[in-house]
C-alpha cells in the first residue's frame, strides 16, 4: 500500500488524506485489493487501539488511509540496519511489536464480543446503543441494573472529562492536570 502511495504521491496521498476509500476503488482495483488486504491483516489495530470503546481500522478504513498517507509522506528509512547494534535494536522492536500486536488481537476479540453483547442488550431495550456496554462493569453486563442508562451517561461524561485533561510531561509526586 505504501508503494502505491509513494509512486504517484500527490494524487494518491490526497485521496488517502481525505479517507475516501470509494475513490481508491475507482482509481485502481489493485490498490483497493491492497487496502482490503491490509485491513484484513491489521484491521484490529487503530488509534488508541487498547481502549475498547475506540474504533479500529476495520471499523473505519478512513483512519487507515489517513495514517498510511502520513507514513508515506515521511522519508523511507534504510532498507537494512547497518551495524550490529542497529540489527539487534530492529530485532527487539520486532519482538516487542509482535507481543503488542498479539495483545491488541485479544483486545479486539474482547471488543467484538462486547459489541455482540451490546447489540443483544439494545435488542432487549436494556441500553440505547451498542457502545454503551463499554461503560458497564462485568457484573453489570451479566446482571444489568435498573439504572444502567444513568450509570452509562455518568461514566460517558466522566470519560469525556478525563480525555480533555492532559497530564504533565513529568509527574513529580503529585500532579495537577495541564489546562
C-alpha positions in Angstrom: 0.0 0.0 0.0 2.8 2.4 0.8 4.5 1.6 -2.5 1.2 2.5 -4.3 1.1 5.8 -2.3 4.7 6.7 -3.0 4.7 6.0 -6.7 2.2 8.8 -7.5 2.4 10.7 -4.3 0.3 13.9 -4.8 -2.9 12.5 -6.1 -2.9 9.3 -4.1 -1.8 10.9 -0.9 -4.6 13.5 -1.3 -7.1 10.7 -1.7 -5.8 8.9 1.4 -5.7 12.1 3.4 -9.4 12.6 2.7 -10.0 9.0 3.7 -12.0 8.3 0.6 -12.0 4.6 0.1 -14.5 4.8 -2.8 -12.1 7.0 -4.7 -9.3 4.4 -4.3 -11.6 1.7 -5.5 -12.5 3.8 -8.6 -8.8 4.7 -9.3 -7.3 1.3 -9.1 -8.6 -2.2 -8.4 -5.2 -3.5 -7.4 -4.9 -0.6 -4.9 -8.3 -1.4 -3.5 -7.3 -5.0 -3.1 -4.1 -3.9 -1.3 -6.2 -1.8 1.1 -8.6 -4.7 1.7 -5.6 -7.0 2.4 -4.1 -4.5 4.8 -7.5 -4.2 6.6 -7.7 -8.0 6.8 -4.2 -8.2 8.3 -4.3 -5.2 10.7 -8.0 -4.3 10.9 -7.8 -5.0 14.7 -5.4 -2.0 15.1 -6.2 1.6 15.2 -5.7 4.9 17.0 -5.9 4.3 20.8 -6.3 0.6 20.0 -6.0 -0.6 23.6 -9.2 1.3 24.5 -12.2 -1.0 24.0 -14.5 1.9 23.0 -12.2 3.3 20.3 -12.7 2.5 16.6 -10.3 0.2 14.7 -9.1 0.4 11.1 -11.7 -2.3 10.2 -14.5 -0.1 11.7 -13.3 3.0 9.8 -11.0 2.4 6.9 -10.6 6.2 6.5 -8.4 6.1 9.7 -6.1 3.6 8.0 -5.9 5.6 4.8 -5.1 8.8 6.7 -2.4 7.0 8.8 -0.9 5.4 5.6 -0.8 8.9 3.9 1.1 10.3 6.9 3.6 7.4 6.9 4.0 7.6 3.1 4.8 11.3 3.4 7.8 10.5 5.7 11.1 9.7 4.1 11.7 6.0 3.8 14.2 4.6 6.3 17.2 2.5 5.5 16.3 -0.9 4.0 18.6 -2.9 6.2 20.2 -1.9 9.5 24.0 -1.4 9.0 25.6 -2.1 12.4 25.2 -4.9 14.8 23.5 -2.6 17.4 21.0 -1.4 14.8 20.2 -5.0 13.8 19.8 -6.0 17.5 17.5 -3.0 18.1 15.5 -3.9 15.0 15.0 -7.4 16.2 14.0 -6.2 19.7 11.5 -3.8 18.1 10.1 -6.6 16.0 9.7 -8.9 19.1 8.1 -6.0 21.0 5.7 -5.3 18.2 4.7 -8.9 17.9 3.9 -9.1 21.6 1.9 -5.8 21.3 0.0 -7.0 18.2 -0.9 -10.2 20.0 -2.3 -8.3 22.9 -4.2 -6.0 20.7 -5.7 -9.0 18.8 -7.0 -10.4 22.1 -8.3 -6.9 23.0 -10.1 -6.8 19.7 -11.7 -10.2 20.3 -13.0 -8.9 23.6 -14.2 -5.7 21.8 -16.1 -7.7 19.3 -17.6 -10.0 22.0 -18.7 -6.9 23.9 -20.3 -5.4 20.8 -22.3 -8.5 20.2 -23.4 -8.5 23.8 -24.3 -4.8 23.3 -26.4 -5.5 20.2 -28.3 -8.1 22.2 -28.8 -5.6 25.1 -30.0 -3.0 22.6 -32.5 -5.5 21.0 -33.8 -6.2 24.5 -34.1 -2.4 25.1 -31.8 -2.5 28.1 -29.3 0.0 26.7 -29.6 2.7 24.0 -26.6 2.0 21.7 -24.2 -0.9 21.3 -21.2 1.0 22.5 -22.9 1.6 25.9 -21.5 -1.8 27.0 -18.1 -0.2 27.3 -19.4 1.9 30.2 -20.6 -1.1 32.3 -18.6 -3.3 34.6 -18.5 -7.1 34.1 -21.1 -7.7 36.9 -23.4 -5.0 35.4 -23.2 -6.7 32.0 -24.2 -10.0 33.4 -27.0 -8.6 35.6 -28.0 -5.3 34.2 -29.0 -2.9 36.9 -32.3 -0.9 36.7 -30.4 2.4 36.5 -28.0 1.2 33.7 -28.7 4.1 31.4 -28.0 6.6 34.2 -24.7 4.9 35.0 -23.7 4.9 31.4 -24.5 8.6 31.0 -22.4 9.4 34.1 -19.5 7.3 33.1 -19.5 8.6 29.5 -19.4 12.2 30.8 -16.5 11.2 33.2 -14.6 9.7 30.3 -15.1 12.8 28.2 -14.0 15.0 31.1 -10.8 12.9 31.6 -10.0 12.8 27.9 -10.0 16.6 27.9 -7.3 16.7 30.5 -3.6 16.5 29.5 -1.2 15.0 32.0 2.1 16.8 32.5 5.2 15.5 30.8 6.8 14.6 34.1 5.0 13.6 37.2 6.8 14.5 40.4 4.9 13.3 43.5 1.5 14.9 42.9 0.3 16.5 39.7 -2.3 18.9 38.5 -3.8 18.5 35.0 -2.5 21.0 32.5 -5.4 23.0 31.1 
